[in-house]
Amino acid sequence: MSIRFVHRGTRSASRLAWGLIPLAIIIGVLLLLRPPASDPGATATQLESRPGAVLLAVNAAGSAAAASPGFVPPAPARRDQVLQRLSQFRADYKQLAPAMAVRYQPDSPDSAKLADVLTQALSQYGLDRGTATTEPIPDVGGESGSASIVVHTAQGDEEAVRRLLQALAPYFSAQVLLLFDDTRISELTLRIMSAPAFTEDGLAVFQ
């Protein structure tokens, strides 16, 4: 075999290798952007509409999962789903600069740990408003009803808040009440009103 033939073969292999790099990059991007296959229930759907409020079922499919008291950290798959969704949310609503604080009942250590999980996820994309706290949760005059989570928001920001809840939905299954007032989207507060149970892979289930 001549040296010239070997040299040509080496150059051809090199060009082929360089030509495959863009294809590998495209495939990688598509894999990152595809919706998680195990995330069909992470949604926020409307249950009912009230004067000045909307009741949502967030990740309703998760409510049937076997859960028991005692905090369980979210599985890596759940964390990946949430971070992927928050990344897309941040990109879609960058101009609005949304931010959310998380509050919880002081007598519920499991709620406190869930609040920390939510806050840490939000902080990854600059969507948090500081650490989760036990600041007194104001009385909403019985409006919360069966809702385990309450969020105050301006009615004009309802779609954005729904999208944010949907991004967080792989972490919890609950009825969420949106109370419409003059709250700015940069000053949102999510209030955990009761203690959840947890599945083996860390889904917080509110009954």
Summary of the structure (lengths in Angstrom):
residues: 207
radius of gyration: 22.4
end to end distance: 75.9
largest distance: 89.5
contacts: 609
relative contact order: 0.21
helix: 44%
strand: 21%
